[in-house]
Amino acid sequence: MEGKWRCCGRDTLGAGELKNPFRSADWVSPPPYIDYQSGSITAERILSPLRVSVLRTLQDLVEEKKPENWYTTFLVTFILLHNYERGVAFQRAFWAKRKAKVSQILKS
């Protein structure tokens, strides 16, 4: 799935040479496996617990059926569904770019 990546540097993988992406026009991104590891840690340690908390709070707001909660309920639901839609669109574009085969499950 990934291609044209190469490792450079010694055990540090050139991490000391990385520049701040917000302050430098010639920023070099870290190797993909380092990027993947940091993303995995963030998703597992921060986003998973936060997901449970957000969905529980949203469910509590919906179940209260209070008119003053309508905007919060609408906004949070919109943001969650919009992000889900963007994720699916990204995966579809990735699939289309790679021309990956998709298995089909036939319904009887």
N, C-alpha and C positions, 0 to 999 in steps of 0.2 A: 504494500500500500504506500509505503514511503520510499522515496528513491533519491539518489544524488546526494545523500548525506555522507559526511566523512568526519572522523574524529581528528582533532589536532591538539597538540600540547601533551604534557605528561599527565600524571595522575590527577592534576587539577583541572584538566580539560580546558585550560586557558581561561578559567573563571576570573582570574585576576585582571585579565585584559578586557573583560566585558565592560561596556560603557552603559551609562544610564540612558534608557530609551527615550526619556522625556527631556533630556538635556543635550542630546547628541544626534546629529543628522547621520552619522556613520555608525550607528549602533549595530552590533553583531548579535544575533539571537543565540541563545544557548543550544546545545545539541538537543535533538528531539526527545531523547529518553529522559534527560534532565527536566525538560519542559513537561513531559508526561508525568513524571514522578511528582513534581510540585502540584500539578493539576489534580492528580489522584489524592494526594494528601489533603488538599483544600476541600475536595468533594467529600472525602470520607470523614474528616475530622470537624469540618465547619458546616458544610452545606447539608449533609444528611441530618444532623440534629436540628438545624434551623428549619429544614423542610417539614419535619414533624411538628415543630412548634407553630410554624405559620399555618399549616393546614388545620391544626387543632383550634387555633384562635379563630380562623375563618369559619370553621364549622360552628363554634360557639356563637359567633356573631349572627350567623344565618339562623341558628336555632332559637335565638332570643326573639327574633321577629320584631325588632324595634325599628320604627321608621327612621330614627336618627342615625342608624347604622347603614343606611342604604348606600351612601357614597363610598364609605370604606369598603363595604362588601363588593360594590361594583368595581372600584379601582383595583383592589387586590385580585379579584377574579380576572379582570381584563389583563393585568400585568402577567399573571400566571399563564393564561391562555396564549397571550401574545408571545411570550418566551418559548412556550411549547411549540407554537407555530414556526417560530424562527429556527428552532432546533431541527424540526422535521424538514423545513426547507433546505437547511444546510446539508442534512444527510442525503436528501434527494439530489441536490446539486453535486455532492461528492460522488454519489452513485452514478449519475449521468456522465460526469467527467471521466470516471474510471471504467465505465461501461461494464460494471459488475453484474454478474448473473444473479437473478433473484429467483428463489424457488417459489413455486406456486402450490398452494394446498387446495386440492380440488374438493369442493363440497358436494356431498351426495344428496 
